[in-house]
Amino acid sequence: MSLTGGLPLTYWITSLVLVVFGFLGSFSIGQPFLLIGLAMLVLGPVRRRPLMFWPPMLAIVAYNIAYWAVAPLSCTATDAVGGISHTVCSSLIGVRYEGQGVYNPSLTPAIDAGLISAALVLVVTFVVLMPNRRGRQGGIVGS
């Protein structure tokens, strides 16, 4: 059974399950699932066209991996004798975020790392999948 466009129904169900799970878990682990599910829904009609489907899909996966690698995941606060606490947070790859008092580290480095990774993966995937137009138009290859 398939929907319009010949895509299997399981593709659409998987997309919707990822979106719902990502939405319900949006305050904890839901963000990557939500982003991938939304991307699957948007890119579903071009799923059979690798040059249009894979670069943005892999860019979103790269964004998620880089974001979670750099984002502060665990924090430890110590209370000093003077009453001023010191908070240290670390990421999956060891990036340390430190601050005084009630410290909430910025997510900007994680977002930046995700966006840079996504852009690089998008371009590299596009270049790798792009057909060699000169060779397919009957031109002499290597001249």
Secondary structure as GFF3:
##gff-version 3
##sequence-region A 1 143
A	DSSP	alpha_helix	9	24	.	.	.	ID=ss1
A	DSSP	alpha_helix	30	43	.	.	.	ID=ss2
A	DSSP	three_ten_helix	44	46	.	.	.	ID=ss3
A	DSSP	alpha_helix	50	70	.	.	.	ID=ss4
A	DSSP	beta_strand	72	79	.	.	.	ID=ss5
A	DSSP	beta_strand	85	91	.	.	.	ID=ss6
A	DSSP	beta_strand	96	100	.	.	.	ID=ss7
A	DSSP	alpha_helix	108	129	.	.	.	ID=ss8
A	DSSP	alpha_helix	133	136	.	.	.	ID=ss9
###
